[in-house]
Amino acid sequence: MAAVKTKKSMQSKTYETVSIATTELCRKGYVSNFILDDGRMQETETRKHYTPQDMKVMEFYRFEGESDPGDNSIVFAVECKDGTKGVIVASYGPTSTEKLDDFMKEVEVADQTQAAGPIQHQHVDH
């Protein structure tokens, strides 16, 4: 599974796998993990909840499964207003969850040339 280049990419860096992306983001300080809980993001260790307005997408990387569309993922590096930095891994395409898609569409993106919601991403062929 390799990262897909997007139009007006926020960064020139790409990663070969989701695992490598999350490891590198952790090294950059994105150490928290989040899950969607009752319409809000919950930081898994502190259990603190965040609304879309509490978060900003600082970087994201889109991955496409080479043989299985069910392997499509986006890794979001997010920073919260309280300084919490972490990662959200979301599937997109046939296996995406509408609730997570809707949440991420509401999250501000640091680079306004791209939208955060997985459905809104456009990709450019290599």
Backbone as CSV, one residue per row, in Angstrom:
resi,resn,N_x,N_y,N_z,CA_x,CA_y,CA_z,C_x,C_y,C_z
1,MET,0.845,-1.156,0.000,0.000,0.000,0.000,0.900,1.231,0.000
2,ALA,0.761,2.092,-0.971,1.610,3.269,-1.082,0.773,4.538,-0.997
3,ALA,1.403,5.592,-0.558,0.702,6.872,-0.454,0.367,7.380,-1.844
4,VAL,-0.765,8.056,-1.952,-1.198,8.652,-3.200,-0.893,10.137,-3.140
5,LYS,-0.302,10.675,-4.176,-0.045,12.106,-4.219,-1.363,12.830,-4.444
6,THR,-1.554,13.942,-3.749,-2.774,14.727,-3.914,-2.434,16.077,-4.505
7,LYS,-3.406,16.696,-5.151,-3.201,18.020,-5.719,-2.800,18.993,-4.625
8,LYS,-1.869,19.872,-4.944,-1.415,20.898,-4.001,-1.115,20.283,-2.646
9,SER,-0.319,19.248,-2.653,-0.004,18.493,-1.445,0.499,19.389,-0.334
10,MET,0.076,19.101,0.901,0.500,19.854,2.068,1.982,19.635,2.325
11,GLN,2.499,18.519,1.921,3.888,18.195,2.146,4.389,17.362,0.987
12,SER,5.687,17.397,0.761,6.237,16.607,-0.333,6.581,15.199,0.131
13,LYS,6.592,14.969,1.427,6.948,13.667,1.991,5.818,12.671,1.769
14,THR,6.170,11.461,1.389,5.203,10.371,1.326,5.798,9.182,2.068
15,TYR,4.939,8.291,2.496,5.369,7.094,3.208,4.849,5.875,2.461
16,GLU,5.582,4.780,2.543,5.190,3.560,1.841,4.008,2.857,2.491
17,THR,3.901,2.935,3.816,2.828,2.219,4.516,2.222,3.100,5.604
18,VAL,1.037,2.716,6.050,0.376,3.397,7.165,1.248,3.287,8.416
19,SER,1.809,2.125,8.645,2.646,1.899,9.818,3.847,2.836,9.846
20,ILE,4.517,2.995,8.731,5.668,3.897,8.661,5.217,5.339,8.898
21,ALA,4.096,5.721,8.314,3.581,7.088,8.504,3.284,7.362,9.973
22,THR,2.601,6.441,10.640,2.256,6.677,12.045,3.499,6.692,12.926
23,THR,4.486,5.858,12.614,5.739,5.853,13.372,6.471,7.182,13.214
24,GLU,6.565,7.677,11.993,7.252,8.946,11.750,6.500,10.112,12.392
25,LEU,5.180,10.090,12.325,4.397,11.154,12.960,4.579,11.130,14.474
26,CYS,4.687,9.948,15.047,4.945,9.823,16.482,6.282,10.481,16.825
27,ARG,7.286,10.275,15.997,8.595,10.904,16.205,8.503,12.425,16.128
28,LYS,7.512,12.932,15.367,7.313,14.369,15.230,6.416,14.928,16.343
29,GLY,6.052,14.079,17.297,5.274,14.550,18.435,3.793,14.229,18.403
30,TYR,3.319,13.566,17.365,1.912,13.179,17.264,1.742,11.824,17.959
31,VAL,1.681,11.863,19.281,1.754,10.635,20.067,0.396,10.118,20.549
32,SER,-0.627,10.951,20.514,-1.941,10.514,20.987,-2.696,9.776,19.887
33,ASN,-3.583,8.890,20.311,-4.476,8.192,19.387,-5.902,8.601,19.700
34,PHE,-6.720,8.661,18.673,-8.097,9.098,18.827,-9.046,8.077,18.225
35,ILE,-10.225,7.970,18.837,-11.309,7.163,18.282,-12.574,8.008,18.320
36,LEU,-13.489,7.732,17.411,-14.768,8.441,17.394,-15.673,7.826,18.451
37,ASP,-16.204,8.682,19.313,-17.058,8.236,20.408,-18.255,9.173,20.516
38,ASP,-19.412,8.685,20.120,-20.656,9.446,20.241,-20.555,10.823,19.586
39,GLY,-20.010,10.864,18.381,-19.941,12.096,17.612,-18.782,13.016,17.955
40,ARG,-17.919,12.604,18.871,-16.738,13.392,19.234,-15.518,12.486,19.194
41,MET,-14.335,13.095,19.004,-13.101,12.328,19.056,-12.686,12.188,20.511
42,GLN,-12.299,10.972,20.862,-11.817,10.714,22.209,-10.352,10.320,22.148
43,GLU,-9.537,11.001,22.945,-8.135,10.619,23.068,-8.127,9.344,23.901
44,THR,-7.494,8.300,23.397,-7.650,6.972,24.003,-7.029,6.820,25.379
45,GLU,-6.004,7.591,25.702,-5.364,7.444,27.013,-6.050,8.296,28.082
46,THR,-6.270,9.575,27.772,-6.873,10.479,28.763,-8.394,10.414,28.765
47,ARG,-8.961,9.888,27.681,-10.404,9.802,27.462,-11.065,11.170,27.287
48,LYS,-10.254,12.205,27.059,-10.788,13.540,26.819,-11.438,13.567,25.440
49,HIS,-12.561,14.291,25.347,-13.306,14.396,24.094,-13.037,15.723,23.402
50,TYR,-13.065,15.681,22.070,-12.822,16.854,21.244,-13.881,16.948,20.151
51,THR,-14.314,18.156,19.872,-15.219,18.419,18.752,-14.364,18.753,17.528
52,PRO,-14.958,18.805,16.347,-14.173,19.208,15.175,-13.546,20.596,15.343
53,GLN,-14.216,21.467,16.055,-13.712,22.820,16.261,-12.503,22.852,17.201
54,ASP,-12.297,21.786,17.953,-11.157,21.692,18.871,-9.891,21.180,18.191
55,MET,-10.014,20.745,16.936,-8.909,20.071,16.260,-8.550,20.768,14.958
56,LYS,-7.303,20.532,14.522,-6.862,21.001,13.215,-5.993,19.912,12.598
57,VAL,-6.229,19.621,11.326,-5.390,18.663,10.597,-4.132,19.399,10.159
58,MET,-3.002,18.917,10.624,-1.718,19.530,10.289,-1.065,18.871,9.076
59,GLU,-1.267,17.572,8.933,-0.736,16.792,7.810,-1.692,15.632,7.577
60,PHE,-1.720,15.129,6.361,-2.412,13.864,6.128,-1.794,13.136,4.959
61,TYR,-1.943,11.829,4.987,-1.366,10.958,3.978,-2.424,9.943,3.566
62,ARG,-2.635,9.823,2.282,-3.641,8.915,1.751,-2.945,7.682,1.188
63,PHE,-3.494,6.513,1.500,-2.940,5.242,1.031,-4.017,4.468,0.298
64,GLU,-3.629,3.808,-0.777,-4.548,2.960,-1.525,-4.011,1.545,-1.560
65,GLY,-4.893,0.596,-1.257,-4.511,-0.805,-1.353,-4.286,-1.175,-2.799
66,GLU,-3.201,-1.863,-3.067,-2.875,-2.207,-4.448,-3.827,-3.239,-5.035
67,SER,-4.311,-4.159,-4.205,-5.184,-5.197,-4.737,-6.565,-5.196,-4.096
68,ASP,-6.729,-4.523,-2.976,-7.998,-4.558,-2.253,-8.438,-3.143,-1.905
69,PRO,-9.535,-2.649,-2.525,-10.020,-1.311,-2.210,-10.380,-1.145,-0.731
70,GLY,-10.584,-2.241,-0.029,-10.880,-2.186,1.389,-9.683,-1.752,2.213
71,ASP,-8.492,-1.710,1.592,-7.277,-1.290,2.286,-7.011,0.211,2.171
72,ASN,-7.942,0.976,1.608,-7.745,2.406,1.446,-7.810,3.096,2.801
73,SER,-6.789,3.902,3.110,-6.710,4.575,4.405,-6.169,5.988,4.256
74,ILE,-6.512,6.827,5.235,-5.914,8.154,5.362,-5.401,8.273,6.787
75,VAL,-4.176,8.743,6.923,-3.586,9.007,8.230,-3.600,10.525,8.420
76,PHE,-4.296,10.972,9.449,-4.374,12.393,9.771,-3.488,12.687,10.978
77,ALA,-2.631,13.686,10.881,-1.889,14.207,12.036,-2.667,15.429,12.499
78,VAL,-3.197,15.376,13.725,-4.045,16.454,14.221,-3.434,17.105,15.456
79,GLU,-3.740,18.385,15.608,-3.349,19.121,16.805,-4.603,19.757,17.379
80,CYS,-4.779,19.593,18.683,-5.953,20.128,19.367,-5.618,21.486,19.979
81,LYS,-6.658,22.245,20.251,-6.468,23.578,20.823,-5.722,23.541,22.146
82,ASP,-5.829,22.436,22.891,-5.136,22.334,24.179,-3.696,21.838,24.038
83,GLY,-3.222,21.678,22.794,-1.852,21.252,22.547,-1.673,19.765,22.329
84,THR,-2.708,18.977,22.551,-2.630,17.536,22.306,-2.404,17.295,20.818
85,LYS,-1.418,16.452,20.503,-1.113,16.114,19.108,-1.211,14.606,18.946
86,GLY,-1.871,14.183,17.886,-2.010,12.753,17.686,-2.403,12.387,16.277
87,VAL,-2.783,11.134,16.139,-3.048,10.533,14.838,-4.446,9.931,14.806
88,ILE,-5.102,10.114,13.669,-6.369,9.442,13.389,-6.154,8.661,12.098
89,VAL,-6.424,7.372,12.132,-6.335,6.547,10.932,-7.761,6.206,10.525
90,ALA,-8.106,6.571,9.292,-9.467,6.366,8.799,-9.439,5.616,7.480
91,SER,-10.399,4.744,7.299,-10.546,4.094,6.000,-11.415,4.979,5.128
92,TYR,-11.294,4.809,3.823,-12.182,5.519,2.910,-12.557,4.579,1.788
93,GLY,-13.550,4.987,1.032,-14.055,4.116,-0.018,-15.128,3.217,0.536
94,PRO,-15.213,1.972,0.056,-16.314,1.089,0.451,-16.335,0.736,1.933
95,THR,-15.200,0.854,2.624,-15.169,0.474,4.035,-15.195,1.678,4.982
96,SER,-15.362,2.870,4.441,-15.340,4.051,5.302,-16.602,4.111,6.166
97,THR,-16.475,4.828,7.261,-17.625,5.027,8.128,-18.131,6.446,7.936
98,GLU,-19.403,6.561,7.678,-20.007,7.864,7.393,-19.847,8.828,8.565
99,LYS,-19.959,8.334,9.783,-19.841,9.212,10.949,-18.447,9.823,11.047
100,LEU,-17.424,9.019,10.801,-16.060,9.542,10.843,-15.823,10.503,9.684
101,ASP,-16.314,10.149,8.492,-16.197,11.048,7.345,-16.821,12.401,7.664
102,ASP,-18.030,12.376,8.225,-18.732,13.622,8.558,-17.953,14.434,9.581
103,PHE,-17.392,13.778,10.581,-16.602,14.477,11.600,-15.390,15.150,10.944
104,MET,-14.639,14.407,10.154,-13.411,14.930,9.574,-13.678,16.060,8.575
105,LYS,-14.820,16.066,7.934,-15.166,17.165,7.021,-15.284,18.491,7.756
106,GLU,-15.562,18.429,9.046,-15.741,19.630,9.862,-14.444,20.134,10.481
107,VAL,-13.391,19.338,10.431,-12.117,19.707,11.050,-11.357,20.640,10.112
108,GLU,-10.867,21.743,10.662,-10.074,22.697,9.890,-8.771,22.039,9.447
109,VAL,-8.324,22.414,8.257,-7.062,21.910,7.725,-6.061,23.056,7.714
110,ALA,-4.853,22.810,8.199,-3.831,23.860,8.285,-3.566,24.490,6.930
111,ASP,-3.558,23.683,5.876,-3.374,24.176,4.512,-4.739,24.158,3.853
112,GLN,-5.339,25.306,3.672,-6.717,25.387,3.189,-6.880,25.018,1.722
113,THR,-5.806,24.608,1.035,-5.944,24.184,-0.353,-6.496,22.771,-0.449
114,GLN,-6.616,22.080,0.710,-7.161,20.730,0.708,-8.237,20.609,1.765
115,ALA,-9.167,19.736,1.557,-10.214,19.448,2.531,-9.821,18.218,3.327
116,ALA,-10.274,18.146,4.564,-9.875,17.034,5.423,-10.708,15.784,5.203
117,GLY,-11.944,15.918,4.817,-12.813,14.763,4.668,-12.335,13.843,3.571
118,PRO,-12.263,12.539,3.840,-11.737,11.588,2.861,-12.457,11.632,1.526
119,ILE,-13.732,11.883,1.513,-14.496,11.884,0.273,-14.075,13.038,-0.623
120,GLN,-13.616,14.131,-0.037,-13.299,15.322,-0.810,-11.900,15.309,-1.399
121,HIS,-11.052,14.359,-1.034,-9.693,14.323,-1.556,-9.698,13.990,-3.035
122,GLN,-8.854,14.682,-3.759,-8.651,14.366,-5.165,-7.255,13.821,-5.311
123,HIS,-7.082,12.809,-6.135,-5.725,12.317,-6.298,-5.283,12.394,-7.747
124,VAL,-3.992,12.514,-7.879,-3.358,12.649,-9.176,-2.640,11.348,-9.478
125,ASP,-2.795,10.848,-10.677,-2.095,9.620,-11.042,-0.602,9.866,-11.052
126,HIS,0.150,8.853,-10.652,1.626,8.949,-10.611,2.180,9.109,-11.990
